[in-house]
Amino acid sequence: MDVESGYLPIQSLDIEAESKITFDLYVNLPLNQKYLLYRKKGGVLATSNLVKFSTGNVKNFFIHKDDYNEFVKYVAVRIKSLVGKETGSEESKKVMTAAAKAILSSTFAEADPAMTGALISNLNDITSMIIDSALESSKKYNKETFKKFCELAKRGTDYQKHPVNVTSLAVLMTLGLGYNNEKILSDMAMAGLLHDIGTSKLSPSVIAKAHSPEQLNYVERAGLYRHPEYTLQILKEKKVKASPFFETLVIQHHEEFNGFGYPRGVRGFNLNELAQVLRVADELDHLICSGYSSASESKVSVTELMDRLHRDKVIEPTLCHRLRHLLV
């Protein structure tokens, strides 16, 4: 985000040719740093114009920060149109990656930390739009369940917001990696919502230190390390049907590529790639809740997080690089 001007750069791939845009679109004049209105809301960009932008010297369009929500919804609709389609083409994957990156990187580039938190909350509505069709076709899950969680998150505590925030981030990163299968997305969405319900078997003091287990004693740590298993136990007790893939996402979301994760110490390529994506989403939301004071600190914090996950081999190195590309 250009803090002083209030304009946000977006890639030409974020715009769909021959369709109406829902926000004002600007271009920047590098010599005098002025922003000129290029297309008004409701305007259409011809394919030839977009090709010129993507291949020319002008790399970015710009939107005003006041239009950010409209832009995110616009991109979400584009992504949703690709969900469930068995195109598998490189072009469709390119569009999905660019769209997911536009939402994620723009959110973490926001100058005001309070605004970043607000934008993360907005992503909950956007994610609901994206996975709407996926949940519609799922026999295991219900759209209303997801919407109820989202409503609870809006008026609840940070603890209640956490699973919805994790879901939004995980689904967007999953799409950014090129996955558009409805079953995969619905399982990821519900795993994000339910991944931590096993902590209900733990004391509040243990939950409060979940991201600092070194502060817990041996017994407390042992309990914390079992919370993914507790989650599956609770779902079985409640007779909630879950796919093997969903169970893998939940049971492995605290495992590490280096083998030092929990509860089972799974290591290397035995780990599911999307379980690792869920882990990164969990870490990102903890980072957001921890707070930061400036845009530069936000970027540094996300970069430092990805550096740590790569350095300590918590996340498979190639996957870590791909996720970093989506986030910053």
Backbone as numpy.savetxt, mean C-alpha at the origin, in Angstrom:
# Nx Ny Nz CAx CAy CAz Cx Cy Cz
6.24 16.25 -3.47 5.39 17.45 -3.47 6.27 18.70 -3.47
5.98 19.62 -4.35 6.65 20.92 -4.35 5.97 21.75 -3.26
6.61 21.83 -2.09 5.97 22.42 -0.92 5.59 23.88 -1.15
6.51 24.64 -1.74 6.26 26.07 -1.90 5.15 26.34 -2.91
5.14 25.61 -4.00 4.14 25.87 -5.04 2.85 25.12 -4.79
2.93 24.00 -4.07 1.74 23.20 -3.83 1.35 22.32 -5.00
2.30 22.03 -5.89 2.01 21.18 -7.05 2.72 19.83 -6.91
2.05 18.80 -7.38 2.53 17.44 -7.26 2.83 16.87 -8.64
4.04 16.38 -8.90 4.35 15.80 -10.20 3.71 14.43 -10.38
3.20 14.17 -11.58 2.67 12.85 -11.90 3.22 12.43 -13.25
3.32 11.14 -13.47 3.86 10.63 -14.72 2.78 10.63 -15.81
3.22 10.69 -17.06 2.27 10.66 -18.16 1.49 9.35 -18.18
2.11 8.27 -17.66 1.42 6.99 -17.61 0.23 7.00 -16.66
0.19 8.01 -15.77 -0.93 8.12 -14.84 -2.21 8.56 -15.54
-2.08 9.10 -16.73 -3.22 9.64 -17.46 -3.64 8.67 -18.56
-4.93 8.43 -18.66 -5.45 7.56 -19.70 -5.84 8.39 -20.91
-5.33 8.01 -22.06 -5.63 8.73 -23.29 -7.10 8.62 -23.67
-7.61 9.68 -24.27 -8.97 9.72 -24.82 -10.05 9.55 -23.75
-9.75 9.88 -22.50 -10.77 9.82 -21.44 -10.72 11.10 -20.63
-11.85 11.49 -20.06 -11.93 12.74 -19.30 -11.15 12.64 -18.00
-10.41 13.70 -17.71 -9.71 13.77 -16.43 -10.62 14.46 -15.41
-10.42 14.14 -14.15 -11.29 14.65 -13.08 -10.60 15.72 -12.24
-9.53 16.30 -12.79 -8.75 17.31 -12.07 -8.08 18.21 -13.09
-7.66 19.39 -12.66 -6.90 20.28 -13.55 -5.49 19.74 -13.71
-4.96 19.81 -14.93 -3.65 19.28 -15.24 -2.73 20.41 -15.68
-1.53 20.46 -15.09 -0.59 21.55 -15.34 0.71 21.03 -15.93
1.45 21.94 -16.58 2.84 21.68 -16.98 3.71 22.75 -16.33
4.97 22.39 -16.14 5.92 23.29 -15.50 6.93 23.82 -16.51
7.18 25.13 -16.46 8.19 25.75 -17.31 9.49 25.84 -16.51
10.46 25.00 -16.81 11.68 24.91 -15.99 12.45 26.23 -15.85
12.44 27.06 -16.88 13.25 28.28 -16.84 12.77 29.27 -15.78
11.46 29.40 -15.65 10.95 30.36 -14.65 10.11 29.68 -13.56
10.06 28.33 -13.62 9.35 27.55 -12.61 7.87 27.96 -12.47
7.27 28.34 -13.57 5.85 28.65 -13.55 5.04 27.42 -13.95
3.84 27.34 -13.38 2.94 26.24 -13.69 1.80 26.76 -14.55
1.65 26.15 -15.73 0.60 26.58 -16.66 -0.47 25.52 -16.77
-1.72 25.95 -16.77 -2.84 25.02 -16.92 -2.81 24.43 -18.33
-2.74 23.12 -18.41 -2.66 22.43 -19.70 -4.02 21.88 -20.14
-4.74 21.25 -19.19 -6.09 20.77 -19.46 -6.94 21.00 -18.21
-8.13 21.54 -18.41 -9.04 21.73 -17.29 -9.75 20.43 -16.96
-10.28 20.36 -15.75 -11.08 19.21 -15.33 -12.16 18.94 -16.37
-12.32 17.69 -16.77 -13.29 17.32 -17.79 -12.69 17.27 -19.18
-11.43 17.73 -19.31 -10.76 17.71 -20.60 -10.27 16.32 -20.97
-9.83 16.18 -22.21 -9.35 14.90 -22.73 -7.98 15.09 -23.36
-7.09 14.12 -23.13 -5.77 14.15 -23.75 -5.71 13.12 -24.87
-5.31 13.55 -26.03 -5.18 12.64 -27.17 -3.98 11.72 -26.97
-4.06 10.55 -27.54 -2.96 9.58 -27.45 -1.66 10.18 -27.97
-1.74 10.93 -29.05 -0.53 11.53 -29.64 0.13 12.50 -28.68
-0.67 13.26 -27.92 -0.11 14.20 -26.94 0.62 13.47 -25.82
0.03 12.38 -25.35 0.66 11.61 -24.27 1.96 10.97 -24.75
1.97 10.50 -25.97 3.20 9.91 -26.51 4.31 10.95 -26.56
3.97 12.19 -26.98 4.96 13.26 -27.03 5.54 13.55 -25.65
4.64 13.55 -24.64 5.12 13.82 -23.28 6.02 12.70 -22.79
5.61 11.45 -23.01 6.37 10.32 -22.47 7.71 10.14 -23.16
7.84 10.63 -24.41 9.09 10.47 -25.15 9.89 11.76 -25.26
9.32 12.88 -24.82 9.97 14.17 -24.97 10.75 14.59 -23.75
11.10 15.87 -23.72 11.90 16.42 -22.62 11.07 16.67 -21.37
9.76 16.86 -21.53 8.88 17.11 -20.39 8.48 15.76 -19.79
9.00 15.47 -18.61 8.80 14.14 -18.03 7.54 14.04 -17.19
7.08 15.16 -16.65 5.96 15.09 -15.72 4.86 16.09 -16.04
3.64 15.69 -15.76 2.54 16.63 -15.60 2.51 17.01 -14.13
1.64 17.96 -13.78 1.49 18.35 -12.38 0.01 18.52 -12.07
-0.34 18.23 -10.82 -1.67 18.55 -10.31 -1.49 19.41 -9.06
-2.51 20.19 -8.72 -2.45 20.96 -7.48 -2.80 20.04 -6.32
-2.20 20.30 -5.17 -2.42 19.41 -4.02 -3.89 19.31 -3.62
-4.68 20.36 -3.91 -6.10 20.31 -3.59 -6.85 19.27 -4.42
-6.24 18.86 -5.54 -6.86 17.86 -6.41 -6.33 16.46 -6.16
-5.52 16.31 -5.10 -4.87 15.02 -4.86 -5.89 13.88 -4.72
-6.95 14.11 -3.92 -7.93 13.04 -3.71 -8.60 12.61 -5.00
-8.93 13.60 -5.84 -9.55 13.29 -7.12 -8.60 12.50 -8.00
-7.32 12.87 -7.95 -6.30 12.17 -8.74 -6.18 10.71 -8.29
-6.14 10.49 -6.97 -6.01 9.13 -6.44 -7.20 8.28 -6.87
-8.40 8.84 -6.78 -9.60 8.10 -7.19 -9.56 7.77 -8.68
-9.09 8.73 -9.47 -8.97 8.55 -10.91 -8.03 7.37 -11.22
-6.89 7.34 -10.53 -5.93 6.27 -10.74 -6.50 4.94 -10.27
-7.23 4.98 -9.13 -7.82 3.76 -8.59 -8.81 3.12 -9.56
-9.60 3.95 -10.22 -10.55 3.45 -11.21 -9.80 2.76 -12.35
-8.67 3.36 -12.77 -7.87 2.76 -13.83 -7.34 1.39 -13.40
-6.85 1.31 -12.17 -6.33 0.04 -11.67 -7.46 -0.99 -11.61
-8.61 -0.55 -11.08 -9.74 -1.47 -10.93 -10.14 -2.07 -12.27
-10.01 -1.31 -13.34 -10.39 -1.80 -14.66 -9.48 -2.94 -15.12
-8.29 -3.05 -14.50 -7.35 -4.10 -14.87 -7.46 -5.32 -13.97
-8.15 -5.18 -12.83 -8.26 -6.29 -11.88 -9.09 -7.42 -12.48
-8.54 -8.64 -12.41 -9.26 -9.81 -12.88 -9.12 -10.08 -14.35
-8.54 -9.15 -15.10 -8.36 -9.37 -16.53 -7.12 -10.22 -16.78
-7.30 -11.26 -17.53 -6.18 -12.17 -17.80 -5.37 -11.71 -19.00
-5.05 -10.42 -19.03 -4.28 -9.90 -20.16 -2.82 -10.34 -20.06
-2.26 -10.15 -18.88 -0.88 -10.55 -18.66 0.12 -9.80 -19.52
-0.32 -8.77 -20.19 0.56 -8.04 -21.08 1.51 -7.16 -20.29
2.66 -6.91 -20.89 3.65 -6.04 -20.24 3.10 -4.62 -20.11
2.29 -4.21 -21.09 1.74 -2.86 -21.05 0.78 -2.69 -19.87
-0.10 -3.69 -19.62 -1.04 -3.59 -18.50 -0.31 -3.59 -17.16
0.77 -4.40 -17.08 1.56 -4.42 -15.85 2.26 -3.09 -15.64
2.70 -2.50 -16.74 3.36 -1.20 -16.67 2.41 -0.13 -16.15
1.17 -0.18 -16.64 0.16 0.78 -16.20 -0.16 0.59 -14.72
-0.32 -0.67 -14.29 -0.62 -0.94 -12.88 0.51 -0.48 -11.97
1.74 -0.77 -12.36 2.89 -0.36 -11.56 2.96 1.16 -11.44
2.78 1.84 -12.58 2.84 3.31 -12.57 1.72 3.91 -11.72
0.53 3.34 -11.81 -0.61 3.85 -11.05 -0.42 3.65 -9.55
0.03 2.45 -9.16 0.26 2.17 -7.74 1.38 3.05 -7.20
2.45 3.20 -7.99 3.57 4.05 -7.57 3.11 5.50 -7.41
2.24 5.96 -8.30 1.76 7.34 -8.23 1.07 7.61 -6.90
0.26 6.66 -6.45 -0.45 6.83 -5.19 0.51 6.72 -4.01
1.32 5.66 -3.99 2.19 5.40 -2.84 3.28 6.46 -2.67
4.03 6.73 -3.73 5.14 7.68 -3.60 4.65 9.09 -3.33
3.50 9.45 -3.90 2.94 10.79 -3.65 2.52 10.93 -2.19
1.99 9.87 -1.63 1.57 9.90 -0.23 2.77 10.11 0.69
3.85 9.38 0.45 5.01 9.47 1.33 5.87 10.70 1.05
5.56 11.43 -0.03 6.29 12.66 -0.32 5.61 13.88 0.26
4.45 13.69 0.90 3.70 14.82 1.45 4.50 15.52 2.55
4.48 16.87 2.53 5.28 17.66 3.47 4.76 17.61 4.89
3.46 17.65 5.04 2.84 17.72 6.36 2.60 16.31 6.88
3.23 15.91 8.00 3.04 14.55 8.51 1.58 14.25 8.85
0.85 15.26 9.31 -0.57 15.05 9.60 -1.32 14.75 8.31
-0.90 15.43 7.23 -1.53 15.19 5.93 -1.22 13.79 5.44
0.00 13.31 5.70 0.35 11.95 5.31 -0.59 10.95 5.97
-0.83 11.16 7.26 -1.77 10.29 7.96 -3.16 10.35 7.36
-3.58 11.56 6.99 -4.90 11.73 6.39 -4.97 11.04 5.03
-3.87 11.16 4.26 -3.84 10.54 2.94 -3.87 9.02 3.05
-3.21 8.49 4.06 -3.26 7.04 4.29 -4.70 6.62 4.57
-5.41 7.44 5.35 -6.82 7.15 5.62 -7.64 7.18 4.33
-7.33 8.15 3.46 -8.03 8.23 2.18 -7.79 6.98 1.33
-6.61 6.40 1.47 -6.30 5.21 0.69 -7.23 4.05 1.04
-7.79 4.08 2.25 -8.72 3.01 2.63 -9.93 2.99 1.71
-10.47 4.17 1.41 -11.59 4.26 0.47 -11.17 3.84 -0.92
-9.96 4.26 -1.32 -9.46 3.94 -2.65 -9.26 2.43 -2.79
-8.67 1.81 -1.77 -8.45 0.37 -1.81 -9.77 -0.37 -1.87
-10.76 0.14 -1.15 -12.08 -0.47 -1.19 -12.62 -0.47 -2.61
-12.37 0.62 -3.35 -12.79 0.69 -4.75 -12.06 -0.35 -5.59
-10.74 -0.46 -5.36 -9.91 -1.35 -6.17 -10.31 -2.81 -5.98
-10.54 -3.23 -4.73 -10.81 -4.65 -4.49 -12.29 -4.97 -4.49
-13.12 -3.97 -4.81 -14.56 -4.16 -4.83 -14.95 -5.37 -5.68
-14.45 -5.41 -6.90 -14.82 -6.51 -7.80 -14.21 -7.83 -7.33
-13.03 -7.76 -6.72 -12.37 -8.97 -6.24 -13.19 -9.61 -5.12
-13.67 -8.79 -4.19 -14.47 -9.31 -3.08 -15.85 -9.74 -3.56
-16.34 -9.09 -4.62 -17.64 -9.44 -5.19 -17.64 -10.88 -5.68
-16.54 -11.29 -6.28 -16.46 -12.63 -6.87 -15.99 -13.68 -5.88
-15.57 -13.24 -4.69 -15.06 -14.18 -3.70 -16.19 -14.85 -2.94
-16.12 -16.15 -2.81 -17.13 -16.88 -2.04 -16.80 -16.89 -0.56
-15.55 -16.58 -0.24 -15.12 -16.67 1.16 -15.35 -15.38 1.93
-15.25 -14.23 1.23 -15.25 -12.96 1.92 -16.40 -12.08 1.45
-16.72 -11.09 2.28 -17.86 -10.23 2.02 -17.40 -8.77 1.94
-17.88 -8.07 0.93 -17.50 -6.65 0.79 -17.94 -5.85 2.01
-19.09 -6.22 2.57 -19.60 -5.48 3.72 -18.66 -5.59 4.91
-18.01 -6.74 5.06 -17.05 -6.91 6.16 -15.92 -5.90 6.01
-15.40 -5.80 4.79 -14.31 -4.86 4.54 -14.76 -3.43 4.83
-15.96 -3.07 4.35 -16.45 -1.70 4.54 -16.67 -1.38 6.01
-17.11 -2.37 6.78 -17.31 -2.15 8.22 -15.98 -1.88 8.92
-14.95 -2.63 8.53 -13.62 -2.39 9.07 -13.16 -0.97 8.74
-13.42 -0.53 7.51 -13.00 0.81 7.08 -13.72 1.88 7.89
-15.01 1.69 8.12 -15.78 2.67 8.90 -15.27 2.72 10.33
-14.95 1.55 10.89 -14.41 1.50 12.26 -13.08 2.24 12.33
-12.26 2.06 11.30 -10.94 2.70 11.27 -11.06 4.22 11.25
-12.07 4.74 10.54 -12.22 6.19 10.42 -12.48 6.86 11.76
-13.24 6.18 12.61 -13.60 6.81 13.89 -12.93 6.15 15.09
-12.05 5.17 14.82 -11.45 4.42 15.90 -10.07 4.92 16.29
-9.42 4.13 17.13 -8.07 4.44 17.60 -7.05 4.01 16.55
-5.77 4.36 16.78 -4.71 3.93 15.88 -4.66 2.40 15.79
-4.96 1.74 16.91 -4.95 0.28 16.93 -6.02 -0.27 15.99
-7.18 0.41 15.93 -8.25 -0.03 15.04 -7.98 0.37 13.59
-7.23 1.45 13.40 -6.89 1.90 12.04 -5.81 1.02 11.42
-4.95 0.44 12.26 -3.79 -0.29 11.76 -4.12 -1.35 10.71
-5.07 -2.28 10.97 -5.30 -3.33 9.97 -5.80 -2.80 8.64
-6.59 -1.73 8.66 -7.10 -1.17 7.41 -5.97 -0.46 6.66
-5.13 0.28 7.39 -3.98 0.93 6.76 -3.05 -0.10 6.12
-2.79 -1.19 6.85 -1.92 -2.25 6.34 -2.53 -2.85 5.07
-3.84 -3.05 5.09 -4.52 -3.62 3.92 -4.35 -2.71 2.71
-4.58 -1.41 2.90 -4.47 -0.47 1.79 -3.07 -0.50 1.19
-2.07 -0.44 2.04 -0.68 -0.43 1.57 -0.31 -1.75 0.90
-0.74 -2.87 1.51 -0.39 -4.19 0.97 -1.04 -4.42 -0.39
-2.31 -4.04 -0.52 -3.01 -4.25 -1.80 -2.38 -3.40 -2.89
-2.06 -2.15 -2.58 -1.44 -1.28 -3.58 -0.07 -1.80 -4.00
0.72 -2.27 -3.04 2.03 -2.82 -3.39 1.89 -4.11 -4.20
0.90 -4.91 -3.86 0.64 -6.15 -4.61 0.32 -5.83 -6.07
-0.54 -4.84 -6.28 -0.87 -4.40 -7.63 0.36 -3.83 -8.33
1.15 -3.07 -7.58 2.35 -2.47 -8.15 3.37 -3.50 -8.61
3.32 -4.69 -8.00 4.22 -5.77 -8.40 3.68 -6.53 -9.62
2.44 -6.18 -10.03 1.89 -6.80 -11.24 0.85 -7.87 -11.01
0.45 -8.11 -9.75 -0.58 -9.11 -9.47 -1.97 -8.49 -9.66
-2.80 -9.09 -10.50 -4.15 -8.56 -10.68 -5.23 -9.64 -10.53
-4.82 -10.83 -10.08 -5.76 -11.92 -9.88 -6.71 -11.61 -8.72
-8.01 -11.79 -8.94 -9.00 -11.42 -7.92 -8.85 -12.23 -6.64
-8.55 -13.53 -6.77 -8.41 -14.36 -5.58 -7.21 -13.92 -4.75
-6.12 -13.60 -5.42 -4.92 -13.12 -4.70 -5.22 -11.81 -3.98
-5.89 -10.89 -4.66 -6.19 -9.59 -4.06 -7.17 -9.70 -2.90
-8.18 -10.55 -3.04 -9.14 -10.70 -1.95 -8.50 -11.35 -0.73
-7.62 -12.34 -0.97 -6.91 -12.97 0.15 -5.97 -11.98 0.82
-5.26 -11.17 0.02 -4.36 -10.17 0.59 -5.15 -9.14 1.40
-6.29 -8.70 0.87 -7.10 -7.71 1.56 -7.57 -8.23 2.92
-8.09 -9.45 2.95 -8.60 -9.98 4.21 -7.46 -10.38 5.16
-6.33 -10.81 4.61 -5.17 -11.10 5.47 -4.69 -9.82 6.15
-4.71 -8.71 5.39 -4.32 -7.43 5.97 -5.25 -7.02 7.11
-6.54 -7.26 6.91 -7.52 -6.89 7.94 -7.41 -7.76 9.18
-7.11 -9.03 9.00 -7.21 -9.99 10.10 -5.86 -10.47 10.65
-4.75 -9.99 10.08 -3.46 -10.58 10.41 -3.09 -10.49 11.88
-3.63 -9.51 12.60 -3.22 -9.30 13.99 -4.30 -9.62 15.02
-5.40 -10.25 14.61 -6.47 -10.50 15.61 -5.99 -11.47 16.69
-4.93 -12.22 16.40 -4.38 -13.11 17.42 -3.80 -12.38 18.61
-3.49 -11.08 18.44 -2.96 -10.31 19.57 -4.01 -10.10 20.65
-5.28 -10.39 20.34 -6.33 -10.25 21.35 -6.11 -11.22 22.51
-5.28 -12.22 22.29 -4.95 -13.18 23.35 -3.78 -12.70 24.22
-3.22 -11.52 23.86 -2.07 -10.99 24.58 -2.50 -9.81 25.46
-1.67 -9.49 26.45 -1.97 -8.36 27.31 -1.67 -7.05 26.59
-2.36 -5.94 26.95 -2.10 -4.64 26.31 -0.65 -4.21 26.41
0.02 -4.55 27.50 1.42 -4.14 27.67 2.32 -4.84 26.65
2.00 -6.08 26.30 2.77 -6.81 25.30 2.50 -6.25 23.91
1.23 -5.97 23.63 0.85 -5.41 22.32 1.56 -4.08 22.09
1.65 -3.27 23.15 2.27 -1.95 23.02 3.74 -2.03 22.62
4.38 -3.16 22.91 5.81 -3.31 22.61 6.04 -4.33 21.48
5.00 -4.55 20.69 5.09 -5.57 19.63 6.21 -5.28 18.64
6.52 -4.00 18.39 7.58 -3.65 17.46 8.92 -3.45 18.17
8.94 -3.71 19.47 10.20 -3.65 20.24 10.27 -4.86 21.16
10.26 -6.07 20.59 10.21 -7.29 21.40 11.38 -7.45 22.36
12.48 -6.75 22.10 13.63 -6.84 23.01 13.31 -6.26 24.39
12.22 -5.47 24.46 11.82 -4.90 25.74 10.93 -5.85 26.56
10.59 -6.98 25.97 9.73 -7.96 26.65 10.58 -9.05 27.31
10.02 -9.66 28.35 10.73 -10.80 28.94 10.47 -12.05 28.10
11.11 -13.15 28.46 11.06 -14.36 27.65 9.63 -14.86 27.44
8.84 -14.88 28.50 7.47 -15.40 28.42 6.62 -14.49 27.54
6.78 -13.19 27.71 6.01 -12.24 26.91 6.37 -12.35 25.42
7.67 -12.50 25.15 8.11 -12.64 23.75 7.56 -13.91 23.13
7.56 -14.98 23.91 7.05 -16.26 23.40 5.58 -16.13 23.00
4.83 -15.38 23.81 3.42 -15.16 23.49 3.26 -14.32 22.24
4.06 -13.24 22.16 4.01 -12.36 20.99 4.33 -13.14 19.72
5.33 -14.00 19.79 5.77 -14.74 18.61 4.73 -15.75 18.13
3.75 -16.04 18.96 2.71 -17.00 18.56 1.46 -16.31 18.02
1.43 -14.96 18.00 0.16 -14.32 17.62 -0.31 -14.65 16.21
0.57 -14.91 15.22 0.04 -15.35 13.91 -0.70 -16.68 14.01
-0.20 -17.60 14.86 -0.87 -18.88 15.06 -2.19 -18.67 15.80
-2.20 -17.74 16.76 -3.44 -17.44 17.48 -4.51 -16.91 16.52
-4.07 -16.12 15.52 -5.02 -15.59 14.54 -5.74 -16.71 13.82
-5.00 -17.71 13.35 -5.61 -18.83 12.65 -6.49 -19.66 13.58
-6.08 -19.78 14.84 -6.91 -20.49 15.82 -8.25 -19.81 16.00
-8.23 -18.49 16.14 -9.46 -17.73 16.34 -10.39 -17.88 15.14
-9.84 -17.80 13.94 -10.66 -17.93 12.74 -11.29 -19.32 12.65
-10.52 -20.33 13.06 -11.06 -21.70 13.06 -12.18 -21.82 14.09
-11.98 -21.21 15.26 -13.01 -21.24 16.31 -14.29 -20.55 15.85
-14.12 -19.49 15.06 -15.27 -18.72 14.55 -15.84 -19.34 13.26
-15.24 -20.48 12.85 -15.67 -21.18 11.63 -15.58 -20.29 10.38
-14.53 -19.47 10.35 -14.27 -18.63 9.18 -13.44 -19.45 8.20
-13.97 -19.64 7.01 -13.26 -20.40 5.99 -12.15 -19.55 5.38
-10.98 -20.12 5.29 -9.84 -19.39 4.73 -9.06 -20.29 3.79
-8.55 -19.72 2.72 -7.78 -20.50 1.76 -6.38 -20.78 2.31
-5.71 -21.79 1.79 -4.32 -22.06 2.20 -3.41 -20.85 1.95
-3.67 -20.11 0.87 -2.86 -18.92 0.57 -3.05 -17.85 1.64
-4.31 -17.62 2.05 -4.60 -16.67 3.13 -3.86 -17.08 4.40
-3.92 -18.35 4.74 -3.25 -18.84 5.95 -1.74 -18.63 5.86
-1.18 -18.81 4.67 0.26 -18.58 4.49 0.61 -17.12 4.72
-0.21 -16.22 4.17 0.03 -14.79 4.36 0.05 -14.43 5.84
-0.92 -14.95 6.58 -1.04 -14.63 8.00 0.11 -15.24 8.80
0.37 -16.52 8.58 1.36 -17.21 9.40 2.78 -16.74 9.12
3.02 -16.18 7.91 4.38 -15.78 7.55 4.63 -14.28 7.60
3.67 -13.48 8.04 3.86 -12.03 7.91 4.91 -11.46 8.86
5.43 -12.28 9.78 6.56 -11.84 10.60 7.81 -12.69 10.38
7.76 -13.54 9.36 8.95 -14.32 9.02 9.93 -13.43 8.26
11.21 -13.83 8.23 12.25 -13.02 7.58 13.07 -13.89 6.63
13.53 -13.27 5.57 14.33 -13.98 4.57 15.58 -14.59 5.20
16.09 -13.95 6.25 17.31 -14.43 6.91 17.05 -15.60 7.87
15.79 -15.95 8.09 15.45 -17.08 8.94 15.25 -16.74 10.40
15.36 -15.44 10.77 15.25 -15.04 12.17 13.86 -14.51 12.53
12.89 -14.74 11.67 11.53 -14.29 11.96 10.78 -15.29 12.82
9.50 -15.06 12.96 8.66 -15.96 13.76 7.30 -16.13 13.09
6.52 -17.16 13.42 6.70 -18.11 14.54 7.51 -19.36 14.22
7.85 -19.59 12.94 8.44 -20.88 12.56 9.85 -20.79 12.00
10.39 -19.58 11.89 11.75 -19.44 11.39 11.92 -19.86 9.94
10.87 -19.66 9.14 10.97 -19.97 7.70 11.99 -19.04 7.08
12.78 -19.54 6.15 13.84 -18.70 5.60 13.94 -18.82 4.08
14.66 -17.86 3.49 14.97 -17.90 2.07 13.74 -17.91 1.19
13.86 -18.63 0.09 12.78 -18.66 -0.89 11.64 -19.60 -0.50
11.70 -20.15 0.71 10.55 -20.87 1.25 9.46 -19.89 1.69
9.86 -18.62 1.83 8.90 -17.59 2.20 8.06 -17.17 1.01
6.78 -16.94 1.26 5.90 -16.44 0.21 6.18 -14.96 -0.05
6.32 -14.59 -1.31 6.65 -13.21 -1.67 5.62 -12.22 -1.14
4.35 -12.55 -1.23 3.32 -11.60 -0.80 3.17 -11.55 0.71
3.60 -12.59 1.41 3.66 -12.51 2.87 4.70 -11.47 3.27
5.78 -11.40 2.48 6.80 -10.39 2.74 6.27 -8.98 2.43
5.42 -8.87 1.42 4.78 -7.58 1.12 3.92 -7.15 2.30
3.18 -8.10 2.89 2.36 -7.79 4.06 3.24 -7.32 5.22
4.42 -7.91 5.36 5.37 -7.49 6.40 5.80 -6.05 6.20
6.12 -5.68 4.95 6.54 -4.31 4.66 5.40 -3.34 4.94
4.17 -3.69 4.57 3.01 -2.84 4.83 2.84 -2.62 6.33
3.04 -3.67 7.11 2.95 -3.58 8.57 4.00 -2.62 9.11
5.21 -2.73 8.62 6.32 -1.85 9.06 6.04 -0.40 8.65
5.52 -0.20 7.45 5.23 1.16 6.98 4.19 1.84 7.85
3.14 1.12 8.21 2.10 1.75 9.03 2.64 2.08 10.41
3.50 1.22 10.95 4.13 1.54 12.24 4.96 2.80 12.12
5.66 2.95 11.00 6.47 4.15 10.74 5.60 5.40 10.71
4.46 5.31 10.04 3.54 6.44 9.94 2.98 6.81 11.32
2.60 5.81 12.08 2.04 6.06 13.42 3.08 6.64 14.36
4.36 6.31 14.11 5.43 6.84 14.95 5.62 8.33 14.72
5.27 8.77 13.50 5.31 10.21 13.20 6.67 10.69 12.75
6.66 11.81 11.99 7.86 12.51 11.58 7.49 13.96 11.36
8.49 14.82 11.34 8.21 16.26 11.42 8.28 16.99 10.09
8.77 16.36 9.02 8.89 17.08 7.76 8.86 16.11 6.59
8.71 16.66 5.38 8.69 15.83 4.19 10.01 15.11 4.01
11.11 15.85 4.24 12.42 15.23 4.07 12.60 14.09 5.07
12.10 14.27 6.28 12.20 13.21 7.29 11.36 12.02 6.88
10.20 12.28 6.27 9.35 11.21 5.78 10.08 10.36 4.75
10.68 11.04 3.75 11.40 10.32 2.72 12.57 9.54 3.30
13.29 10.19 4.24 14.44 9.53 4.86 13.98 8.32 5.66
12.87 8.45 6.37 12.39 7.35 7.20 12.01 6.13 6.35
11.30 6.36 5.25 10.92 5.26 4.37 12.17 4.65 3.74
13.09 5.51 3.31 14.34 5.02 2.72 15.15 4.21 3.73
15.23 4.73 4.96 15.98 4.03 6.01 15.34 2.69 6.34
14.00 2.66 6.34 13.30 1.40 6.59 13.67 0.37 5.53
13.59 0.77 4.26 13.90 -0.16 3.18 15.38 -0.55 3.20
16.25 0.39 3.58 17.68 0.07 3.72 17.89 -1.00 4.78
17.20 -0.84 5.90 17.35 -1.81 7.00 16.82 -3.18 6.59
15.66 -3.21 5.96 15.07 -4.49 5.55 15.96 -5.20 4.53
16.65 -4.39 3.71 17.57 -4.97 2.73 18.88 -5.40 3.39
19.45 -4.52 4.21 20.74 -4.79 4.85 20.67 -6.03 5.73
19.60 -6.14 6.52 19.46 -7.27 7.45 18.84 -8.50 6.80
18.57 -8.39 5.49 17.96 -9.49 4.73 16.65 -9.97 5.37
15.89 -9.00 5.85 14.55 -9.29 6.35 13.64 -9.62 5.16
13.82 -8.84 4.09 13.06 -9.02 2.85 14.01 -9.47 1.75
13.57 -10.39 0.92 14.39 -10.87 -0.19 14.90 -9.68 -1.00
16.20 -9.58 -1.27 16.80 -8.36 -1.85 16.15 -7.84 -3.11
15.86 -8.70 -4.07 15.24 -8.23 -5.32 13.85 -7.67 -5.06
13.08 -8.35 -4.23 11.74 -7.87 -3.87 11.85 -6.54 -3.14
12.81 -6.42 -2.25 13.00 -5.18 -1.50 13.27 -4.01 -2.45
14.08 -4.25 -3.47 14.38 -3.22 -4.46 13.12 -2.82 -5.23
12.31 -3.80 -5.61 11.07 -3.51 -6.36 10.09 -2.71 -5.51
9.99 -3.02 -4.23 9.08 -2.31 -3.34 9.58 -0.89 -3.08
10.88 -0.73 -2.94 11.45 0.61 -2.75 11.08 1.49 -3.94
11.14 0.94 -5.14 10.81 1.69 -6.35 9.37 2.18 -6.31
8.49 1.41 -5.68 7.09 1.83 -5.60 6.86 2.92 -4.56
7.70 2.97 -3.55 7.44 3.81 -2.38 8.12 5.18 -2.43
9.30 5.25 -3.03 10.05 6.53 -3.00 10.57 6.88 -4.40
